[in-house]
């Protein structure tokens, strides 16, 4: 099932910003910039602010303008956006096959811990489950 055309697809930079914003829930551009400093010290405040403004225009972020510093929040929960991106990737790159997508992901290499978690998930799944 392809993603709906009204759901915007984030760029790599936008996804990076969302990865920072999702745990915060809602934050100002300054708060997001500060949170990104540990992993991306080269990113400037002006870049973060401009990207957040673009993301708001695209519909990826909501914005509360009631305070002097605007507060931004993700327009979609993390799991919802990730599900839409996976469905889109599965359709475009794997002819709609979830099995082909999973096999490609597994071939790209996983840690022993990830493998154990996947095996537990598969073992715990009951017959007839549609997860």
DSSP file (Angstrom, degrees, kcal/mol; ACC not computed):
  #  RESIDUE AA STRUCTURE BP1 BP2  ACC     N-H-->O    O-->H-N    N-H-->O    O-->H-N    TCO  KAPPA ALPHA  PHI   PSI    X-CA   Y-CA   Z-CA
    1    1 A X              0   0    0      0, 0.0    90,-0.2     0, 0.0    89,-0.1   0.000 360.0 360.0 360.0 118.6    0.0    0.0    0.0
    2    2 A X        -     0   0    0      1,-0.1    86,-0.1    89,-0.1     3,-0.1  -0.284 360.0 -95.8 -70.3 156.8    1.7    3.3   -1.1
    3    3 A X        -     0   0    0     81,-0.2     2,-0.2     1,-0.1    -1,-0.1  -0.376  47.8 -97.1 -69.4 153.4    1.8    6.2    1.3
    4    4 A X    >   -     0   0    0      1,-0.1     3,-1.9    -3,-0.1    -1,-0.1  -0.485  27.7-125.6 -73.1 142.2   -0.9    8.7    0.9
    5    5 A X  T 3  S+     0   0    0      1,-0.3    -1,-0.1    -2,-0.2    -2,-0.1   0.719 106.5  62.0 -63.7 -20.8    0.2   11.7   -1.2
    6    6 A X  T 3  S+     0   0    0      2,-0.1     2,-0.8     1,-0.0    -1,-0.3   0.536  83.8  87.6 -84.8  -3.7   -0.8   14.2    1.5
    7    7 A X  S <  S-     0   0    0     -3,-1.9    52,-0.1    77,-0.0    53,-0.1  -0.847  80.5-135.5 -94.2 112.2    1.8   12.8    3.9
    8    8 A X        -     0   0    0     -2,-0.8     2,-0.6    50,-0.2    -2,-0.1  -0.360   8.5-133.2 -69.6 145.9    5.1   14.6    3.3
    9    9 A X        -     0   0    0     -2,-0.1     2,-0.1    75,-0.0    -1,-0.1  -0.878  23.1-131.4 -98.9 123.3    8.3   12.6    3.1
   10   10 A X        -     0   0    0     -2,-0.6     2,-0.0     1,-0.1    45,-0.0  -0.405  14.7-124.2 -73.6 148.6   11.1   14.1    5.1
   11   11 A X     >  -     0   0    0     -2,-0.1     4,-2.5     1,-0.1     5,-0.2  -0.246  37.1 -94.9 -75.4 175.2   14.6   14.5    3.7
   12   12 A X  H  > S+     0   0    0      1,-0.2     4,-2.1     2,-0.2     5,-0.1   0.909 128.4  48.6 -60.6 -42.7   17.6   13.0    5.5
   13   13 A X  H  > S+     0   0    0      2,-0.2     4,-2.0     1,-0.2    -1,-0.2   0.883 111.5  49.9 -65.5 -38.2   18.3   16.3    7.3
   14   14 A X  H  > S+     0   0    0      2,-0.2     4,-2.6     1,-0.2    -2,-0.2   0.893 109.8  50.4 -68.1 -39.6   14.6   16.5    8.3
   15   15 A X  H  X S+     0   0    0     -4,-2.5     4,-2.4     2,-0.2    -2,-0.2   0.893 108.3  53.5 -63.3 -39.4   14.6   12.9    9.6
   16   16 A X  H  X S+     0   0    0     -4,-2.1     4,-1.0     2,-0.2    -2,-0.2   0.916 110.7  46.1 -61.0 -43.8   17.7   13.7   11.6
   17   17 A X  H  X S+     0   0    0     -4,-2.0     4,-2.4     1,-0.2     3,-0.5   0.907 110.9  52.5 -66.4 -41.6   16.0   16.7   13.2
   18   18 A X  H  X S+     0   0    0     -4,-2.6     4,-3.1     1,-0.2     5,-0.2   0.881 102.7  58.9 -61.5 -37.8   12.8   14.6   13.9
   19   19 A X  H  X S+     0   0    0     -4,-2.4     4,-0.6     1,-0.2    -1,-0.2   0.836 111.8  42.0 -60.4 -31.2   15.0   12.0   15.6
   20   20 A X  H  X S+     0   0    0     -4,-1.0     4,-0.7    -3,-0.5    -2,-0.2   0.869 117.6  45.9 -79.6 -39.8   16.1   14.8   18.0
   21   21 A X  H  X S+     0   0    0     -4,-2.4     4,-2.1     1,-0.2     3,-0.3   0.843  97.5  69.4 -77.4 -35.3   12.6   16.3   18.4
   22   22 A X  H  < S+     0   0    0     -4,-3.1     3,-0.3     1,-0.2    -1,-0.2   0.918 101.7  45.2 -53.9 -49.2   10.5   13.1   19.0
   23   23 A X  H  < S+     0   0    0     -4,-0.6    -1,-0.2     1,-0.2    -2,-0.2   0.844 114.2  50.6 -64.7 -28.9   12.0   12.4   22.4
   24   24 A X  H  < S-     0   0    0     -4,-0.7     2,-1.7    -3,-0.3    -1,-0.2   0.799  90.5-156.6 -75.4 -28.4   11.5   16.1   23.4
   25   25 A X  S  < S+     0   0    0     -4,-2.1    49,-0.7    -3,-0.3     2,-0.3  -0.489  71.1   8.4  85.2 -67.6    7.9   16.1   22.2
   26   26 A X  E    S+A   73   0A   0     -2,-1.7     2,-0.3    47,-0.2    47,-0.2  -0.992  78.1 154.2-145.1 141.9    7.8   19.8   21.7
   27   27 A X  E     -A   72   0A   0     45,-2.6    45,-3.0    -2,-0.3     2,-0.1  -0.992  39.9-102.9-162.2 160.8   10.6   22.3   21.7
   28   28 A X     >  -     0   0    0     -2,-0.3     4,-2.2    43,-0.2     5,-0.2  -0.414  43.5-105.6 -80.7 166.7   11.9   25.7   20.5
   29   29 A X  H  > S+     0   0    0     41,-0.5     4,-2.8     1,-0.2     5,-0.2   0.884 123.0  54.7 -60.4 -38.1   14.5   25.8   17.8
   30   30 A X  H  > S+     0   0    0      2,-0.2     4,-2.6     1,-0.2    -1,-0.2   0.913 107.6  48.9 -62.6 -42.9   17.1   26.8   20.4
   31   31 A X  H  > S+     0   0    0      2,-0.2     4,-2.1     1,-0.2    -1,-0.2   0.897 112.9  47.3 -64.8 -39.9   16.2   23.6   22.5
   32   32 A X  H  X S+     0   0    0     -4,-2.2     4,-2.0     2,-0.2    -2,-0.2   0.925 111.4  51.3 -66.3 -44.1   16.5   21.4   19.4
   33   33 A X  H  X S+     0   0    0     -4,-2.8     4,-1.0     1,-0.2    -2,-0.2   0.927 110.8  48.2 -58.5 -45.8   19.8   23.1   18.4
   34   34 A X  H >< S+     0   0    0     -4,-2.6     3,-0.5     1,-0.2     4,-0.4   0.897 111.0  50.7 -61.7 -40.9   21.2   22.4   21.9
   35   35 A X  H 3< S+     0   0    0     -4,-2.1     3,-0.5     1,-0.2     4,-0.3   0.827 109.9  50.8 -66.8 -30.9   20.0   18.8   21.8
   36   36 A X  H >X S+     0   0    0     -4,-2.0     4,-3.3     1,-0.2     3,-0.8   0.673  88.6  83.8 -79.6 -17.2   21.7   18.3   18.4
   37   37 A X  T << S+     0   0    0     -4,-1.0     4,-0.2    -3,-0.5    -1,-0.2   0.813  82.8  58.7 -59.5 -33.4   25.0   19.7   19.6
   38   38 A X  T 34 S+     0   0    0     -3,-0.5    -1,-0.2    -4,-0.4     3,-0.2   0.859 122.8  21.9 -67.2 -33.8   26.3   16.4   21.1
   39   39 A X  T <4 S+     0   0    0     -3,-0.8    -2,-0.2    -4,-0.3    -1,-0.2   0.703 136.7  30.9-104.9 -24.6   26.0   14.5   17.8
   40   40 A X    ><  +     0   0    0     -4,-3.3     3,-1.8     1,-0.1    -1,-0.2  -0.531  61.1 162.5-134.0  67.7   26.1   17.3   15.2
   41   41 A X  T 3  S+     0   0    0      1,-0.3    -1,-0.1    -4,-0.2    -4,-0.1   0.701  73.0  65.0 -63.4 -18.7   28.3   20.2   16.6
   42   42 A X  T 3  S+     0   0    0     -3,-0.1     2,-0.4     2,-0.1    -1,-0.3   0.660  77.9 100.8 -78.3 -14.6   28.7   21.7   13.1
   43   43 A X    <   -     0   0    0     -3,-1.8     2,-0.2    -7,-0.1    -3,-0.1  -0.568  66.6-143.6 -76.6 127.1   24.9   22.5   12.8
   44   44 A X     >  -     0   0    0     -2,-0.4     4,-2.0     1,-0.1     5,-0.2  -0.482  19.7-117.3 -88.7 160.0   24.2   26.1   13.5
   45   45 A X  H  > S+     0   0    0      1,-0.2     4,-2.9     2,-0.2     5,-0.2   0.908 116.3  55.5 -58.9 -43.0   21.2   27.6   15.2
   46   46 A X  H  > S+     0   0    0      1,-0.2     4,-2.5     2,-0.2    -1,-0.2   0.880 106.9  50.2 -60.1 -38.4   20.2   29.4   12.0
   47   47 A X  H  > S+     0   0    0      2,-0.2     4,-2.5     1,-0.2    -1,-0.2   0.924 111.7  47.5 -65.5 -44.5   20.2   26.1   10.1
   48   48 A X  H  X S+     0   0    0     -4,-2.0     4,-2.5     2,-0.2    -2,-0.2   0.934 113.3  48.0 -62.5 -46.8   18.0   24.4   12.7
   49   49 A X  H  X S+     0   0    0     -4,-2.9     4,-2.2     2,-0.2    -2,-0.2   0.936 113.5  46.7 -60.2 -47.8   15.6   27.3   12.8
   50   50 A X  H  X S+     0   0    0     -4,-2.5     4,-2.4    -5,-0.2    -1,-0.2   0.912 112.8  49.9 -62.7 -42.6   15.3   27.5    9.0
   51   51 A X  H  X S+     0   0    0     -4,-2.5     4,-2.7     1,-0.2    -1,-0.2   0.904 110.5  50.0 -63.3 -40.9   14.9   23.7    8.7
   52   52 A X  H  X S+     0   0    0     -4,-2.5     4,-2.0     2,-0.2    -1,-0.2   0.879 109.7  51.3 -66.0 -36.6   12.1   23.8   11.3
   53   53 A X  H  X S+     0   0    0     -4,-2.2     4,-2.1     2,-0.2    -2,-0.2   0.915 111.9  46.7 -64.9 -42.7   10.4   26.6    9.5
   54   54 A X  H  X S+     0   0    0     -4,-2.4     4,-2.3     1,-0.2    -2,-0.2   0.920 111.2  51.8 -63.0 -44.2   10.5   24.6    6.2
   55   55 A X  H  X>S+     0   0    0     -4,-2.7     5,-2.5     1,-0.2     6,-1.2   0.852 108.4  51.8 -63.5 -34.6    9.3   21.5    8.0
   56   56 A X  H ><5S+     0   0    0     -4,-2.0     3,-0.7     4,-0.2    -1,-0.2   0.925 109.4  49.5 -65.4 -44.5    6.4   23.5    9.4
   57   57 A X  H 3<5S+     0   0    0     -4,-2.1    -2,-0.2     1,-0.2    -1,-0.2   0.878 111.0  50.1 -61.2 -38.6    5.5   24.7    5.9
   58   58 A X  H 3<5S-     0   0    0     -4,-2.3    -1,-0.2    -5,-0.1   -50,-0.2   0.653 118.3-112.3 -74.4 -16.1    5.6   21.1    4.6
   59   59 A X  T <<5S+     0   0    0     -4,-0.8    -3,-0.2    -3,-0.7    -2,-0.1   0.566  87.7 115.2  94.3   9.4    3.4   19.9    7.4
   60   60 A X  S   <S+     0   0    0     -5,-2.5    15,-2.9    -6,-0.2    16,-0.5   0.746  78.9  34.9 -81.8 -24.4    6.0   17.8    9.1
   61   61 A X  E    S-B   74   0A   0     -6,-1.2     2,-0.3    13,-0.3    13,-0.2  -0.941  70.5-142.3-127.6 150.4    5.9   20.0   12.3
   62   62 A X  E     -B   73   0A   0     11,-3.2    11,-1.8    -2,-0.3     2,-0.4  -0.731  20.3-148.2-100.0 160.9    3.2   21.9   14.1
   63   63 A X  E     -B   72   0A   0     -2,-0.3     2,-0.7     9,-0.2     9,-0.2  -0.987  10.3-154.8-138.9 127.4    4.0   25.3   15.6
   64   64 A X  E     +B   71   0A   0      7,-3.1     7,-2.0    -2,-0.4     3,-0.4  -0.893  13.4 179.4 -97.8 113.8    2.6   27.0   18.7
   65   65 A X        +     0   0    0     -2,-0.7    -1,-0.1     5,-0.2     5,-0.1   0.211  53.4 101.3 -99.9  14.3    3.0   30.8   18.1
   66   66 A X  S    S+     0   0    0      5,-0.1     2,-0.2     3,-0.1    -1,-0.2   0.733  77.8  56.4 -75.0 -20.9    1.4   31.8   21.5
   67   67 A X  S    S-     0   0    0     -3,-0.4     4,-0.1     2,-0.2     0, 0.0  -0.638  95.0-108.8-104.3 166.0    4.8   32.5   23.1
   68   68 A X  S    S+     0   0    0     -2,-0.2     2,-0.7     1,-0.1    -1,-0.1   0.935 113.1  52.3 -58.8 -47.3    7.6   34.8   22.0
   69   69 A X  S    S-     0   0    0     -3,-0.0    -2,-0.2   -41,-0.0    -1,-0.1  -0.830  98.5-124.5 -91.2 119.4    9.7   31.7   21.1
   70   70 A X        -     0   0    0     -2,-0.7     2,-0.5    -5,-0.1   -41,-0.5  -0.353  18.5-141.6 -64.5 140.3    7.7   29.5   18.8
   71   71 A X  E     - B   0  64A   0     -7,-2.0    -7,-3.1   -43,-0.1     2,-0.3  -0.920  16.4-161.0-108.3 125.1    7.3   25.9   20.0
   72   72 A X  E     +AB  27  63A   0    -45,-3.0   -45,-2.6    -2,-0.5     2,-0.3  -0.753  10.1 179.9-105.7 150.6    7.5   23.2   17.4
   73   73 A X  E     -AB  26  62A   0    -11,-1.8   -11,-3.2    -2,-0.3   -47,-0.2  -0.988  39.1 -91.6-144.3 150.5    6.2   19.6   17.6
   74   74 A X  E     - B   0  61A   0    -49,-0.7   -13,-0.3    -2,-0.3   -14,-0.1  -0.378  26.2-144.9 -60.8 138.6    6.2   16.6   15.2
   75   75 A X  S    S+     0   0    0    -15,-2.9     2,-0.4     1,-0.1   -14,-0.2   0.738  85.6  37.7 -76.7 -22.9    3.0   16.5   13.2
   76   76 A X  S    S-     0   0    0    -16,-0.5    -1,-0.1     2,-0.0    -2,-0.0  -0.968  91.7-107.7-128.1 144.1    3.1   12.7   13.2
   77   77 A X     >  -     0   0    0     -2,-0.4     4,-2.2     1,-0.1     5,-0.2  -0.328  36.8-111.5 -62.5 154.5    4.2   10.2   15.9
   78   78 A X  H  > S+     0   0    0      1,-0.2     4,-2.6     2,-0.2     5,-0.2   0.908 115.7  49.4 -55.7 -48.1    7.5    8.5   15.2
   79   79 A X  H  > S+     0   0    0      1,-0.2     4,-2.1     2,-0.2    -1,-0.2   0.857 110.3  51.6 -65.1 -34.1    6.0    5.0   14.7
   80   80 A X  H  > S+     0   0    0      2,-0.2     4,-2.1    -3,-0.2    -1,-0.2   0.936 112.5  43.9 -67.5 -47.3    3.4    6.4   12.2
   81   81 A X  H  X S+     0   0    0     -4,-2.2     4,-2.4     1,-0.2    -2,-0.2   0.920 114.1  50.7 -64.5 -43.5    5.9    8.2   10.1
   82   82 A X  H  X S+     0   0    0     -4,-2.6     4,-2.5    -5,-0.2    -1,-0.2   0.904 108.9  51.8 -61.5 -41.2    8.3    5.2   10.1
   83   83 A X  H  X S+     0   0    0     -4,-2.1     4,-2.5    -5,-0.2    -1,-0.2   0.915 110.3  48.7 -61.1 -43.3    5.5    2.9    9.1
   84   84 A X  H  X S+     0   0    0     -4,-2.1     4,-2.1     1,-0.2    -1,-0.2   0.899 112.0  48.5 -64.4 -40.3    4.6    5.1    6.1
   85   85 A X  H  X S+     0   0    0     -4,-2.4     4,-2.6     2,-0.2    -2,-0.2   0.893 111.8  49.6 -66.8 -39.0    8.3    5.3    5.0
   86   86 A X  H  X S+     0   0    0     -4,-2.5     4,-3.0     2,-0.2    -2,-0.2   0.923 110.4  49.9 -65.5 -43.8    8.6    1.6    5.3
   87   87 A X  H  X S+     0   0    0     -4,-2.5     4,-2.2     2,-0.2    -1,-0.2   0.912 112.4  48.1 -60.0 -42.0    5.5    1.0    3.2
   88   88 A X  H  X S+     0   0    0     -4,-2.1     4,-2.6     2,-0.2     5,-0.2   0.929 113.6  46.2 -65.0 -46.0    6.8    3.4    0.6
   89   89 A X  H  X>S+     0   0    0     -4,-2.6     4,-3.1     1,-0.2     5,-0.7   0.908 110.9  53.3 -62.1 -42.6   10.2    1.7    0.5
   90   90 A X  H  X5S+     0   0    0     -4,-3.0     6,-2.5     1,-0.2     4,-1.3   0.911 113.0  43.5 -60.9 -43.0    8.6   -1.7    0.3
   91   91 A X  H  X5S+     0   0    0     -4,-2.2     4,-0.5     4,-0.2    -2,-0.2   0.937 121.0  39.1 -66.8 -46.9    6.5   -0.7   -2.7
   92   92 A X  H  <5S+     0   0    0     -4,-2.6    -2,-0.2    -5,-0.2    -3,-0.2   0.894 130.4  22.5 -75.1 -41.1    9.3    1.1   -4.5
   93   93 A X  H  <5S+     0   0    0     -4,-3.1    -3,-0.2    -5,-0.2    -2,-0.1   0.667 129.8  35.7-104.5 -18.6   12.3   -1.1   -3.9
   94   94 A X  H ><<S-     0   0    0     -4,-1.3     3,-2.6    -5,-0.7     6,-0.2   0.088 100.6-112.8-128.1  24.0   10.9   -4.5   -3.0
   95   95 A X  T 3< S-     0   0    0     -4,-0.5    -4,-0.2     1,-0.3    -3,-0.1   0.804  78.1 -57.1  49.8  35.1    7.8   -4.9   -5.3
   96   96 A X  T 3  S+     0   0    0     -6,-2.5     2,-0.7     1,-0.2    -1,-0.3   0.528 100.7 140.1  80.2   5.5    5.6   -4.8   -2.2
   97   97 A X    <>  -     0   0    0     -3,-2.6     4,-1.7    -7,-0.5    -1,-0.2  -0.745  34.7-172.4 -92.2 112.7    7.3   -7.8   -0.6
   98   98 A X  H  > S+     0   0    0     -2,-0.7     4,-2.6     1,-0.2     5,-0.2   0.879  89.6  56.5 -65.1 -37.4    7.8   -7.5    3.2
   99   99 A X  H  > S+     0   0    0      1,-0.2     4,-2.8     2,-0.2     5,-0.2   0.927 106.2  48.7 -60.6 -45.8    9.8  -10.6    3.1
  100  100 A X  H  > S+     0   0    0     -6,-0.2     4,-2.2     1,-0.2    -1,-0.2   0.888 112.0  49.7 -62.8 -39.3   12.3   -9.2    0.6
  101  101 A X  H  X S+     0   0    0     -4,-1.7     4,-2.1     2,-0.2    -2,-0.2   0.935 113.3  45.3 -64.0 -47.0   12.6   -6.0    2.6
  102  102 A X  H  X S+     0   0    0     -4,-2.6     4,-2.6     2,-0.2    -2,-0.2   0.911 112.0  51.6 -64.7 -43.1   13.3   -7.9    5.8
  103  103 A X  H  X S+     0   0    0     -4,-2.8     4,-2.2     1,-0.2    -1,-0.2   0.913 110.2  49.1 -61.7 -42.2   15.8  -10.3    4.1
  104  104 A X  H  X S+     0   0    0     -4,-2.2     4,-1.1    -5,-0.2    -1,-0.2   0.899 111.7  49.6 -63.6 -40.0   17.7   -7.3    2.7
  105  105 A X  H  < S+     0   0    0     -4,-2.1     3,-0.3     1,-0.2     4,-0.3   0.909 111.8  47.9 -64.9 -41.9   17.8   -5.7    6.1
  106  106 A X  H >< S+     0   0    0     -4,-2.6     3,-1.2     1,-0.2     4,-0.2   0.863 108.6  54.1 -67.8 -35.7   19.0   -8.9    7.7
  107  107 A X  H 3< S+     0   0    0     -4,-2.2    -1,-0.2     1,-0.2    -2,-0.2   0.750  96.1  67.8 -69.6 -23.1   21.7   -9.4    5.1
  108  108 A X  T 3< S-     0   0    0     -4,-1.1    -1,-0.2    -3,-0.3    -2,-0.2   0.598 120.2 -93.2 -75.5  -8.0   23.0   -5.9    5.7
  109  109 A X    <   -     0   0    0     -3,-1.2     2,-0.3    -4,-0.3    -1,-0.1   0.358  41.4-159.6 105.6 127.4   24.2   -7.1    9.1
  110  110 A X        -     0   0    0     -4,-0.2     2,-0.1    -3,-0.1    -4,-0.0  -0.944  25.1-108.0-133.0 156.6   22.7   -7.1   12.6
  111  111 A X     >  -     0   0    0     -2,-0.3     4,-2.5     1,-0.1     5,-0.2  -0.326  31.8-110.0 -77.5 165.3   24.2   -7.4   16.0
  112  112 A X  H  > S+     0   0    0      1,-0.2     4,-2.4     2,-0.2     5,-0.2   0.885 121.1  52.7 -61.3 -38.7   23.8  -10.5   18.2
  113  113 A X  H  > S+     0   0    0      2,-0.2     4,-2.2     1,-0.2    -1,-0.2   0.924 109.9  47.1 -63.9 -44.9   21.5   -8.6   20.5
  114  114 A X  H  > S+     0   0    0      1,-0.2     4,-2.4     2,-0.2    -2,-0.2   0.906 111.0  52.3 -63.3 -40.8   19.3   -7.5   17.6
  115  115 A X  H  X S+     0   0    0     -4,-2.5     4,-2.7     1,-0.2    -2,-0.2   0.920 109.3  49.3 -60.4 -44.1   19.2  -11.1   16.3
  116  116 A X  H  X S+     0   0    0     -4,-2.4     4,-2.3     1,-0.2    -1,-0.2   0.894 110.9  50.1 -63.0 -40.3   18.1  -12.4   19.7
  117  117 A X  H  X S+     0   0    0     -4,-2.2     4,-2.2     2,-0.2    -1,-0.2   0.904 112.1  47.5 -64.7 -41.0   15.4   -9.7   19.9
  118  118 A X  H  X S+     0   0    0     -4,-2.4     4,-2.5     2,-0.2    -2,-0.2   0.922 111.7  50.0 -65.9 -44.4   14.1  -10.7   16.5
  119  119 A X  H  X S+     0   0    0     -4,-2.7     4,-2.4     1,-0.2    -2,-0.2   0.901 111.1  49.4 -61.8 -40.5   14.2  -14.4   17.3
  120  120 A X  H  X S+     0   0    0     -4,-2.3     4,-2.7     2,-0.2    -1,-0.2   0.916 110.3  50.7 -63.8 -43.4   12.2  -13.7   20.5
  121  121 A X  H  X S+     0   0    0     -4,-2.2     4,-1.1     1,-0.2    -2,-0.2   0.922 113.2  45.2 -60.2 -44.5    9.7  -11.7   18.6
  122  122 A X  H  < S+     0   0    0     -4,-2.5    -1,-0.2     1,-0.2    -2,-0.2   0.879 114.2  48.9 -67.5 -37.6    9.2  -14.4   16.0
  123  123 A X  H  < S+     0   0    0     -4,-2.4    -2,-0.2     1,-0.2    -1,-0.2   0.880 111.3  49.5 -69.0 -38.7    9.0  -17.1   18.7
  124  124 A X  H  < S+     0   0    0     -4,-2.7    -1,-0.2    -5,-0.2     2,-0.2   0.695  86.0 106.1 -74.6 -19.7    6.5  -15.2   20.8
  125  125 A X     <  -     0   0    0     -4,-1.1     2,-0.2    -5,-0.2     3,-0.1  -0.437  67.5-138.3 -66.6 128.6    4.2  -14.5   17.8
  126  126 A X    >   -     0   0    0     -2,-0.2     3,-2.3     1,-0.1    -1,-0.1  -0.547  29.6 -89.2 -84.9 151.1    1.1  -16.7   18.0
  127  127 A X  T 3  S+     0   0    0      1,-0.3    -1,-0.1    -2,-0.2     3,-0.1  -0.357 117.2  24.9 -57.6 135.7   -0.3  -18.5   14.9
  128  128 A X  T 3  S+     0   0    0      1,-0.3    -1,-0.3    -3,-0.1     2,-0.1   0.289  87.9 139.8  90.7 -11.0   -2.8  -16.2   13.2
  129  129 A X    <   -     0   0    0     -3,-2.3    -1,-0.3     1,-0.1     2,-0.3  -0.386  37.3-162.1 -62.7 141.8   -1.1  -13.0   14.6
  130  130 A X              0   0    0      1,-0.1    -1,-0.1    -3,-0.1    -3,-0.0  -0.660 360.0 360.0-125.8  75.3   -1.0  -10.2   12.1
  131  131 A X              0   0    0     -2,-0.3    -1,-0.1     0, 0.0    -2,-0.0   0.447 360.0 360.0 -85.7 360.0    1.6   -7.8   13.5
